């Protein structure tokens, strides 16, 4: 009889934990999103006691905001570059480190360190490396590759390239770990069968490895896209949005509008636009990659 009572109580205990998880999800995700959505229809300003309902005025402002369009173009450029670079290099590193010895396990751990570090710390490290008197210019001059220091963060083009390189360095670590896990899930018997059929390394990669790691590719591409779309901390420390606002992401512009210009209503409209764009692109890319998995 006591055991029957304990069995009856167990599902209730699990249900309680589920309700707690749902409550936290509603409190820390759904509620803030709804609050931001409601605020986007007002002229909320923290310097004023009251706010007024302005309807779609903030969303009309999105259409004519030239600076917002510039940040969207820059953000999408960084997203595409970082996603491609992170997946290419992440897969390459995973293939190189796909061994079970202790040395390779240590190297996989070292590769993952950039992902563990805070984006602010990574940006501070790279800012000291990329200054005119930094380690990178000193190394290039020492090797005789350049005669004058390169202003990595001083021009529009070089600042964009440097930012993409730093963000890629962070996301490559994540991609390497995901691809390493995907490679370990490939049955060795498939490689043995392909070898018996006379397939070389390239054919084994094309017909065995690449199709089998397709789910890992989907995860890496989508998460890299989402992470880069909301990029703020690395930009704030590394370039400060400069030079001449050329490296401002949409998330950086959103924060500036909210906390520098105190336009909470308009910044909420930008946040809604960013949410819809990120969710929409993530859904479309996930759908396309899932269809690709089925064809492979």
C-alpha positions in Angstrom: 0.0 0.0 0.0 2.7 2.6 0.8 4.5 1.8 -2.4 1.3 2.4 -4.4 1.0 5.8 -2.7 4.5 6.7 -3.6 3.9 5.6 -7.2 0.8 7.8 -7.3 2.7 10.8 -5.9 5.6 10.6 -8.4 3.8 11.9 -11.5 2.5 14.9 -9.4 6.1 15.7 -8.4 7.2 15.6 -12.0 4.2 17.7 -13.1 5.2 20.3 -10.5 8.6 20.6 -12.0 7.1 21.0 -15.4 4.8 23.8 -14.2 7.8 25.6 -12.7 9.6 25.3 -16.0 6.6 26.7 -17.9 6.2 29.5 -15.4 9.8 30.5 -15.8 9.4 30.3 -19.6 6.4 32.6 -19.5 8.0 35.0 -17.0 11.4 35.4 -18.6 10.6 35.0 -22.3 6.9 35.4 -23.3 6.1 38.2 -20.9 9.0 40.4 -22.0 8.3 39.8 -25.6 4.6 40.8 -25.1 5.7 43.9 -23.1 8.0 44.9 -25.9 5.3 44.4 -28.5 2.9 46.6 -26.5 5.5 49.3 -26.0 6.2 49.4 -29.7 2.8 51.0 -30.2 3.6 53.9 -27.8 6.0 56.8 -27.6 7.5 55.5 -24.3 10.3 57.6 -23.0 11.8 56.9 -19.5 12.3 60.7 -19.0 8.5 61.2 -19.2 6.1 60.0 -16.6 3.4 59.0 -19.1 3.4 57.5 -22.6 0.9 57.9 -25.4 -0.5 55.3 -27.8 0.9 56.1 -31.3 -0.4 53.1 -33.3 1.8 52.1 -36.2 3.9 55.3 -36.1 7.0 53.5 -34.9 6.7 50.9 -37.6 6.3 53.6 -40.3 9.5 55.1 -38.9 11.2 51.7 -39.5 10.5 52.0 -43.3 12.2 55.5 -43.7 15.0 55.0 -41.2 18.2 55.0 -43.4 20.5 54.2 -40.5 18.4 51.1 -39.6 18.7 49.9 -43.2 22.4 50.3 -43.1 22.7 48.3 -39.9 20.5 45.6 -41.4 22.7 45.3 -44.4 25.8 45.1 -42.2 24.2 42.6 -39.9 23.1 40.3 -42.7 26.6 40.6 -44.2 28.2 39.5 -41.0 25.7 36.7 -40.5 26.4 35.2 -43.9 30.2 35.6 -43.7 30.4 34.2 -40.1 28.1 31.3 -40.8 30.0 30.2 -43.9 33.5 30.6 -42.3 32.5 29.0 -39.0 30.9 25.9 -40.7 33.8 25.5 -43.2 36.6 25.8 -40.6 34.6 24.0 -37.9 34.1 21.0 -40.1 37.8 21.1 -41.1 39.0 21.2 -37.5 36.6 18.4 -36.6 37.9 16.2 -39.3 41.5 16.9 -38.3 40.8 16.2 -34.6 38.6 13.2 -35.1 40.8 10.8 -33.1 40.3 9.2 -29.7 43.8 9.6 -28.3 44.4 11.9 -25.3 46.3 14.5 -27.3 43.4 15.0 -29.7 40.9 15.2 -26.8 43.1 17.9 -25.3 43.2 19.8 -28.6 39.4 19.6 -29.0 39.1 21.1 -25.5 41.5 23.9 -26.4 39.6 24.7 -29.6 36.3 25.1 -27.6 37.9 27.7 -25.2 36.7 30.8 -27.3 33.1 29.6 -27.0 33.4 29.4 -23.2 34.9 32.9 -22.8 32.7 35.9 -22.5 32.3 37.9 -25.7 33.5 41.0 -23.8 36.7 39.3 -22.8 37.3 38.0 -26.3 36.8 41.5 -27.7 39.2 43.0 -25.2 41.8 40.4 -26.1 41.5 41.0 -29.8 41.3 44.8 -29.5 44.8 44.7 -27.8 46.0 42.4 -30.6 44.6 44.5 -33.5 45.8 48.0 -32.4 48.5 49.6 -34.5 51.1 48.7 -31.9 49.5 45.3 -31.2 50.8 41.8 -31.4 49.5 41.1 -35.0 51.2 44.2 -36.5 54.4 43.5 -34.6 54.5 39.9 -35.8 53.8 40.9 -39.5 56.5 43.5 -39.4 58.9 41.1 -37.7 58.4 38.6 -40.5 58.8 41.3 -43.1 55.3 41.0 -44.5 54.4 44.6 -43.9 56.5 47.8 -43.5 53.9 50.0 -41.9 51.3 49.0 -39.2 47.9 48.1 -40.6 45.0 50.0 -39.1 42.8 47.0 -38.5 40.1 48.9 -36.7 40.6 52.4 -38.2 39.0 52.0 -41.6 35.5 50.9 -42.6 36.6 47.9 -44.7 39.3 46.6 -42.3 37.1 47.1 -39.3 34.4 45.0 -40.9 36.9 42.3 -41.9 38.4 42.3 -38.4 35.0 42.0 -36.7 34.0 39.1 -38.9 37.3 37.4 -38.2 36.8 37.8 -34.4 33.2 36.6 -34.4 34.1 33.7 -36.7 36.9 32.7 -34.3 34.3 32.4 -31.5 31.7 30.5 -33.5 34.3 28.1 -35.1 34.8 26.7 -31.6 31.1 25.8 -31.3 31.0 24.4 -34.9 34.0 22.2 -34.2 32.4 20.6 -31.2 29.1 20.0 -32.9 30.8 18.5 -36.0 33.1 16.4 -33.8 30.0 14.9 -32.1 28.4 14.3 -35.5 31.5 12.6 -36.8 31.6 10.2 -33.8 28.0 9.2 -34.6 28.9 7.8 -38.0 29.1 4.0 -37.9 32.6 2.7 -38.8 31.0 -0.1 -40.8 30.0 2.5 -43.5 33.6 3.6 -44.0 34.6 -0.1 -44.2 32.0 -0.9 -46.8 33.0 2.2 -48.8 36.6 1.2 -48.7 35.8 -2.3 -49.8 33.9 -0.7 -52.8 37.1 1.1 -53.7 36.1 4.6 -52.5 39.0 7.0 -51.7 39.0 9.7 -49.0 37.1 12.3 -51.1 34.4 9.8 -52.1 34.1 8.5 -48.6 33.6 12.1 -47.4 31.1 12.9 -50.1 29.0 9.8 -49.9 29.4 8.8 -46.3 30.6 11.6 -44.0 28.7 14.5 -45.5 25.3 12.9 -45.6 25.7 11.4 -42.1 26.6 14.8 -40.5 23.7 16.6 -42.1 21.8 17.1 -38.8 25.0 18.6 -37.3 25.2 21.0 -40.2 21.6 22.1 -39.6 22.2 22.8 -35.9 25.4 24.7 -36.5 24.1 26.9 -39.3 20.9 27.8 -37.5 22.5 28.5 -34.2 25.4 30.5 -35.8 22.7 32.6 -37.6 20.7 33.3 -34.5 23.8 34.1 -32.4 25.2 36.5 -35.0 21.9 38.3 -35.7 21.8 39.5 -32.0 25.5 40.5 -32.0 26.2 43.4 -29.6 28.9 42.8 -27.0 31.8 42.1 -29.3 31.0 45.2 -31.4 30.6 47.4 -28.4 34.1 46.6 -27.1 36.0 46.0 -30.3 34.9 48.8 -32.5 32.2 50.8 -30.6 30.2 50.7 -33.9 32.9 52.7 -35.7 34.5 54.0 -37.6 31.7 56.4 -38.7 29.0 53.9 -37.5 30.1 51.5 -40.2 30.2 48.4 -37.9 26.9 49.0 -36.1 24.7 45.9 -36.0 20.9 46.2 -35.7 21.2 45.0 -32.1 23.8 47.7 -31.4 21.6 50.3 -33.0 18.6 49.1 -31.0 20.5 49.5 -27.7 21.7 53.0 -28.7 18.2 54.1 -29.6 16.8 52.8 -26.3 19.5 53.9 -23.8 21.2 56.9 -25.6 18.2 58.5 -27.3 15.7 57.2 -24.7 13.2 56.2 -27.4 11.9 53.0 -25.8 8.9 52.8 -28.0 10.9 53.0 -31.3 13.6 50.6 -30.0 10.8 48.1 -29.1 9.6 48.3 -32.7 13.2 47.6 -33.9 13.3 44.7 -31.5 10.1 43.3 -33.0 11.6 43.6 -36.5 14.8 41.9 -35.4 12.8 39.1 -33.7 10.6 38.5 -36.8 13.7 38.6 -39.2 15.7 36.2 -37.0 12.8 33.8 -36.4 11.8 33.9 -40.1 15.3 33.2 -41.4 15.9 30.5 -38.9 12.6 28.8 -39.8 13.3 29.0 -43.6 16.9 27.8 -43.3 15.9 25.0 -40.9 13.1 23.9 -43.3 15.5 23.9 -46.3 18.2 22.0 -44.4 15.7 19.4 -43.1 14.6 18.8 -46.7 18.2 18.5 -47.7 18.7 15.9 -44.9 15.9 13.8 -46.4 17.4 13.9 -49.9 20.9 12.8 -48.8 
